[in-house]
């Protein structure tokens, strides 16, 4: 029998558990002063938006035409608000596109602005097409 006369080599491979301590980071508690102020502000705005809903009911009037007119004006008010939000979002996108020098983002923001203007002016456009009927 032949024996191996080579010296034993140390294992030079390192494992993460052997050489490095596992570092755990504690998360900051969410109850800081800034978070509380933010939470109170969001809650206040939410309560304000929920409690300030317009009443579209009329007292003593049961005419179907007035109800349809009120519903139509309410729907067009919602559409106008969506158009205004699109317009604002497009303006913000355009500002960011100018800052980052991105031509494709600039084109998309201009399309968003144009779409917001069209949606915002949907009621007058429809009145112009139908002749105010």
N, C-alpha and C positions, 0 to 999 in steps of 0.2 A: 504494500500500500504506500502510495505516495502522498505526502502531506504538503500542504500549501504553506510556504515559508514567507509569504508576503505579510508585511505589517498591517494591522487593522487600521482602517481609515475612519476618521471621525465623520459623522454625518454632518455635512455642511449645509444641508437644505434648512431653510428657516421657515417656520410656519408663523402665521399671523398671531396665533395665540401664544406662541413661545416668546416672541420678541417685542410685541406691542401690547400694551394694556388696552383693553376695550374701553373706549371712552363713551360714556353716556352723557348726553346733554339734557339738562332739565329744561323743559319748556317754560317760557314766561307765563305766569298766571294771567288769565284773561280778565281779571278783576282789577286791572290798573285804572288809574284815574281817567286816562284818555279813552279807554274802552267804555267806561261808564258814561262819559259825556257823549260818545258816539251812539251808544245804545239808547240813551234818553232822547237824543235828537231824532233818531230814526223812529222811535216810538211816538214822539210828538208829531212828526210829519205824517205818520201813518194814521194816527187818530184824527188829525186835522183833515186829511183827505177823505177819510171815511165819513166823518160827521158833517162835512160841507157839501153833501150831495144836493143838487137843486131839486125842488119839488115841482113836477110838471103837471100836477093835478090842478084843475080849476074847480072852484066851488060853484055848484049849482048848474054847471053846463054839461049836458049829456050829449051834445051834438057830436056825431061821429066825424064830421069834417074837421072840427077843431082838434079832436084827439089825434087824427092822422097828421094834421099840421104840426102839432106839438111833437109827435114822434119823429116826423121828418126833420124838424129843426134840431132835435136832440141828436139824431144820427149824423146830420151834417156838422154839428158842433164836435162830435167825436172824431169825424173824418178830418176836420180842420185841425184838431189837436194832434192827430197822428202826422199830418203833413207838416205841422210846425216842428214836431220832434225830428222828423226826417231831415228837415231843412237845417236844424241846429246840428244834428249829427254830421251832415255833409260839410258844414262850415268847419267843424272841429277836424274832420278827416282832411279837409283841404289845407288847414293850418299845419297839421302834422306832415302832410305830403310836401309842403314847401320847406319845412324844417329838415326833412330827411332826403330831399332832392330825388324823390321817387316819382317818375312820370306816370307809371301805371296807376299808382295810388291817387295821383292828382286827377287822372281821367275818371276813375271810379268815384271820387268825391264830387266831381262836377256832375256826374250822372245822378248821384244821390241828391244833390242840391236841386237839379232840374226836376227830379221826381217829387221831391218835397214841395216845390212850388206848384206843380200840377195837382198834387193831392190837396194842398192847402186851398187852391182856387177851384176845387171840384164843383162846388155849388154854383158860382157864377158861370163857369163853363157850361154846366148842364142847363142852366137857365137861358144862356145865350143860344145853345143848340135847339132847345125845345121851344123857345119863344116865350118863356116865363109861364108855361102852363103848370 
